[in-house]
Amino acid sequence: MAIAITTPGVKHGFIANATSANISGTETLVAGVSGKRIKVAHLSIQSDDAIGITILDSTPTALIGELQFAALGFHQWYFNPYMELPVGLSLQCDADGAGVVWIFVQGFIE
């Protein structure tokens, strides 16, 4: 099942709230922009189910994980300096099974 992304308006940067009632496979969290880098300042992941989640770029190269979640598991990061993706690549997540997942990402595209 696809992941739903909402992006509340912000003056600078982006916020992406991703939710899925049944995540599976690879999903794009933040689309890449030609000639620019995604810089992640904050990332939170919560899962209702036992599942493995990997945060990766669109090459696909793993950036974080695979993280193994127990039911009701939660992981959170604040990056200082920012976690920077290579120019033009998207930020994605990949699940090794199916489950209910929430992912929050805040950062900048520069």
Steps between C-alpha positions, in 0.01 A plus 500: 500500500626849420618745758308829542710816529373830637718811488392783729602845375825638640691821421833326445569134431252214512302280735381161379256292706481151352245245614410155377243253627694222328844609379697259285788545260670831413321836528619857427483735799650814340551532124843603378552828313747523213818684602403516871556294814248381757629586847321318783491670840253271682368150437256297710362154425230314691352158425202314643640171369822302515672607177837601356531853354792643301540868412679533166565724203369422151818325376406299736768542767403437863542811717353359823421139578361256456332578832310215660184619672309309765128569515448865607868578432632856459831651380586870473803701379600867499787556256753775569654540249220394267491159335565596134399292201693509172387764247167425332412184696174426681461397866326163523403231747487125450310246710593133522141398568160657545382714788363828633773769491528875560805696380566870566777680310604867531775666304605715206563472127794717395 
